[in-house]
Amino acid sequence: MNNQSIESQANEAEIAEQAAIEKRRERLKAESTRIIDIAGNEPNSALKCVHQLSVVGGATEATYIAIEQRIIADQDAAGAYHLALLAQNTPDLPIDARQLIELVVNKGDNTQRLALLKNLPLPPVDMIKEQILASDDGDAIGQMNAYLQINPEGYGSHHMLGSGQADRIVPLSPGN
């Protein structure tokens, strides 16, 4: 094989790679437009949209903003939980994770609050603790106390990886 042939093959491979990247970019744009349409027009569609994000593998900034707006409009604690976790794992998302976390703490149920406590890298422990204690739910209070006993600072599950425990996101959506 001569140098020209090797160079030609490398050039063709690069062109094919660029075409594949462009095709993926176009697909993401189309899927983003579809998800934005769902978020903008279907009440209580945040979980559906977050699911579509994970299926597609990403989206435009406008998509994340549209989903956040849907969550806020619906005061959807479950959608807020899932988008907040996404935001924690992807720091450059154009959303206000703090606002979403506060929505879960204030409007969510104890299962969601406990999941936040266990899954956020730095959960608002005092806010969560206050809401769970105020609920008078003995089971949730017991779970919270047991968790905080082994992890008093409330560092999320990523912190426990060093201790050999598996990182696990607690799903909140009921399984089918």
Disulfide bonds with the S-S distance in Angstrom:
none
